[in-house]
């Protein structure tokens, strides 16, 4: 799997799509992100929709999340409408929004 990284000093304004890879956000993305896996690392921010099999948020996120597996780290700050099959949250994770967890199908 190909891994794309948006570094700390980079701001992307626009949508990001990776059909066969993963995207790590250490900087800032203003737009939608679609990939096999998306990770918003601590210090990273995304304002837009996330669509992936696996989503991990350690930083700040605002928008809409559609995924199979969602993991929210203790450092995460999320304002989103969430649709996931499974979700795990660490103690201290902040989440505001509508949440729909359907379970494994």
N, C-alpha and C positions, 0 to 999 in steps of 0.2 A: 504494500500500500504506500502511496506517495504521501509525504507529509509536507504541508505548506505552513509557513510561520509568518505571522504579522508581528514584527518586532516592536519593542517598547516605544521606539521613537517614530513609529509609522502610524499615520491615520489614513484609513481607506474610506472614501465616500463613494459607495456603489455596492452592487451585489457581488458576492463571491460564490462560485460554483466549482466543486471538485467532485466529478462523478465517481472516481475510483479511489479517492484519497481522504486524508484527514486535514483539518485546518486547526491550527493553534493560534489563539489570539493573545498576544502579550501587550499589544498596543491598543488602538481604537478602531472599530469598524462602525460606520454609520451606513447600514444597508443590510440586506438579507444574506445569510450564510447557509449554503446547502452542501453537504458532504456526507461521506460514510460516517465520519466521527468529527465532532466539533468540541474543542476544549477552550474555554475562556479562562485563562490563567489569572492568578492573583495579580492585581495591577492592570489587567486588561479590561476593556469595556466594549460591549456590543449593544447598539440600538437598532433593532430590526428583528426579523423573523429568523429562527433557527430551525432547520429541517435536516435531520440526520438519524441514523440508526442509534448512535450513542452520543449523548450530550453530557459534558461535565462542565460545571460552572464553579470556579474558584474566585472569580472577580465580580464585576458588576454587569448586570444584564437587564435590558428593558425591551419588551416586545412580545412575541408569541413563539412558543416552543412546541414542535411536533417531533416526537422521537419514540423509539422503542424503549430505550433505557436512559433514565435521567439520574445524574448524581449531582447533588449540591453539597459542596464542601462547607466547612464551618465559616470560612471567610467570604462566602458568596452573599451577594445582595441582588435579589431577583425581583423584578416587577414584571409579571408576565401572565398570560393565559397559557396553561400547560395542558398538553394532551400527550400522555405517555402510557406504555404498557406497564413499566415498572419504574419506581422512583425511590431513591434513597437519599436521606438528608443527614448530615452530621450535626451534632449539637452546636447551636450557634448560627446555623444557616438562616438567612432572612428571605422570606418568600411572601409576596403580596400578589393576589390575582386569583383567577379561577383555575381550579385544578381538576383534571379528569384522568384518573389512573385506572385503566381497564383490566390490568392483569395479563398474564401470558395467555395467548389464544390457542 
